[in-house]
């Protein structure tokens, strides 16, 4: 663990690293936020896999900041579930959890069904046009790191007209907690196609103001994703026998057995430059 522990895993050649020269002169709160955002992006796109060390001194050197904003950034990431901090061991990237993935999507199904129900009567031609453009951008996207941002932006555009800021904020937090898990699903092209198709169906139902069917579709869509991620992560877990329970719902799973053999590990992600997040 010596080399990995003594240096930060993002110490790459200059053209592959994260450009962060401006951080050194930024105010402390800005620096901590920027460090947290950069680490979060690196976790999402696989440059920092589960279990990777996040040594405070190495992170500070990498971003040319003092220890204080790094400590604040790591505390923030720990509170959001991205990092795990242990006494006398330091911080590491939190492991992926099948149970957490399923629970995130179960909660999202409940909250987003409510948000969509409240939003549909308030949608206008303009808001529907924005949602349609975001849907098409996500459908075309082939970059996993950009896809998770575009997917979030599409979903949030459907709920914004509800006019419920606290509900909107809770859903946004769950999207951020689920970013790493959504990237696992992206490794299965067939499931991205199914998801894109359901997004298209969803926006058509919203246009027709068909609240009951839109509500059912968003719930099935999210619960099905949670079940799929639960199974995939259980099968990838060390010591797994490959025996997992069947998904609870939807008829979209006939091809899952064949597709699962093509699942890509997050650890196989190649270094990449920091993606720009699309705002919802």
N, C-alpha and C positions, 0 to 999 in steps of 0.2 A: 504494500500500500504506500510505498515510500514516494515514488514519483508522483502518483496521483494525489497523495496527501500533501506533498510539499509544494505543489503548484496548482493553480486553478485550471480546471479542464478546458476553459475557453481560451487558453493562451495559445493562439493560432498564429500563423504567419500574418503579417500586417494586412494583406489584402483580404484575409478571410475573417479577421476579428471584428469586434464591435467598435465602431468609431465613437470614442467617448471623450475626446479632448476637452470639450466644453464643460464636462462635469466638474473638473478640478476647481473652477472658479464660480460654480453655481452655489446659491445659498444651500444650507444644509438640508432643508426639507426638500428642495428640488433635487438635490443629489441623491437622497435616499429613495425618492420616488423613481428617478431615472434608473438607478441601480436595480430596484425591485422590478421595474418594467422590463429591463434588459434580461434579467435572470429568468423572469416568467416566460418571455418569448423564447429563450434558449431551451427551457424545459419543454415547452409546447412543441418546438420543432425538432427535438431529439438530441440537440448538442449536449444537453445535460440530462443523462438518463437517470432513472430511479436509482438511488443509492450513491450518486456522484457526490463527492465531498464539496462543501461550500466553505472552505477555510477563510475566516474573516481577513487574515493578513493577505492571503493570495488574491481574494476578491478586491480588496482595497488597492493593491498594487495594479491589478489588471485595469481598474477603472480610474486610477490616479486620484483617489479620494482618501480621506482619513477613515479611521476605524468607526467613528460615530455614525455617519450615514449608512455604513455597511451593516452595523448592528441593527439600526432602525429598519433597513430593508429586509433583513433576515427575520426580524420579529413580524413584520408585515406579511411576508411570505408564509411564515409558520401559522399565523392567524387565518390565512386563506387556504391552508391545507397543502401548499406547494412544497414546503420544507419541513424537515423534522429536526428538532434541536434536542440533544441529549446532554445531560451534565457530564463533563469531563470527556465527551466525545466530539462535541461541536455539531455543526449543522450539515445535513445531507439532503439531497433531493428526496422528497417523500415517495414511498413506493406506491405503485398503482394498486388499487383495491377493488376487487370485483363487487364487494358489498357496497362500497361508497358509490361506485358508478351506478349501480342499480338504484340506490336510494336517491341520488341526485335526480335521476330521470323520473322517479316516482313523484318526487316533490314538484319537479317542473311540470309534470302532466297535470297535477291539481291546480297549480298557480296559473299556468298558461291557458288552461281551459277557461278559468275565470276571466283572465285578462282579455282573451279573444271574445268571449261573450259580451263583455262590457265595451269592447272596441268596435265591433262590427256596425252597430247603429250609427257610429260617428265617423266612419270612413267616408272620404270624399273621392272624387275623381283624381285629385292631386295626390292624396296619400296612397291610393291604390296604384297610381302610376309609379310612385317611388318604390312601393313594395314589389311591383312587377320587375322593375329594373334591378333591384337587389336579388330577386329570385334568379333572374337570367344570368347575373354576374356569378352567383354561387354555382349555378348549373355548369357554366363554362370553366370554372376554376379547377385546375389540376394540381396546384401547389397546396399540400396539406395545411401549412401554416397560414396561408391566405384564406383557404377554404373555411377554417373554423371562424375567422373574423367575418367573412361574408355571410356565413350561415347565421351567426349571431345577429348581424345587422338586419337580415331578412326577417327573422323571427321578431326582433324588437320593433321593426316597422309595422308589423301587424298589430302590436299591442299598444303602441304609442297613443292612438286616438282614444283609448279608454280613459285617459286623464286621471290615472291613479299613480302618482309619483312613487309612493312607498312600495306598491306592488311591482312597479316597473324596476325599481332598484333591487328588490329581492330577486327577481327573475334574472337581472343582469349579473348579480353575484353568482347565481347558480350556473349561468352560462360560463363564467370565467372559471369556476371550480371544475366544470366538465370539459374544458378545452383539451386537456391531455387525453381524455377518454375518447372524445370524438375523433381524434387523430388515429386511434386504433381502428375505428370503423372505416376510416378512409383507406386503410390497407386492403379493403375488400371492394374492388370496383363495382361489383354487382350491387352491393348494398348502398353505395353512393347513388347509383342510378335509380334504385327503388326510392331512396330518400328524396331525390330531386323530383321524381314523378309525383310523390305525395305532396311535396311543396306546391307543385303546379295545380294539383287537385284542390289543395287548401285555398289558394288564392282565388280560384274560380268560385268556390263556395262562399268566400268572403264577399266577392263581387255580387253574388246573388243574395247576400244577406241571409244565407241559410244557416242560422245559428246552431240548431241541433246537430246537423251533420258536420259542420265545421268543428264544433266542440268535440264530437266523437272522434273525428279524424286526428285532431291534434293530440288527444289523449292516447289513442292507439299508436300513433307515430312515435311518441316519446316513450311510452311503456315498452313498445317493441324494441326500440333502440337500447333501452336500459337492460332488457333481458338478453339481447344479443351481446352487449358488452360484458355482462355478467358471465355468460358462458365462455366467451373468448378468453377473458382474463383468468377464469378458473382453469381452463385448459392449458394456459401458458404458465400457470403457477408451478414452482419447483415441486416435484413429487406428485404431480397430478396424474391420475390414472386415465384421464380423458372422459370420466363419467360425470356428467352434469345434468341437471334437470332440464326439461324441455321448456321453451319459451311459453309464456302464459297465453299469449293472444296473437292475433292477426294471421292471415294465411300467406304470409310473405316468405316462409322459411324453407321452402322446398329445396332451394339451391344452397342453403347455408352450409350443409355438410361438405359439399365440394369446394365452396369458397373458403372455408376455414383453413384448408391446407395452404392457402396462399397468404395467410395473415402475416404481415411484416412486423418484426419487433421494433419497438421504439429505439432500441439500442443500435439498430442498423442505419439510423438517419445520418446523412452526410452533413459535414459542417456547411453552414449557409449564412448569408448576411442577415441581419435582423429585419424581420418583416415589419411593414407598417400596418398597424391595426386599422381596420375599417370601423368607423364609429356607427353605432346603431342609433 
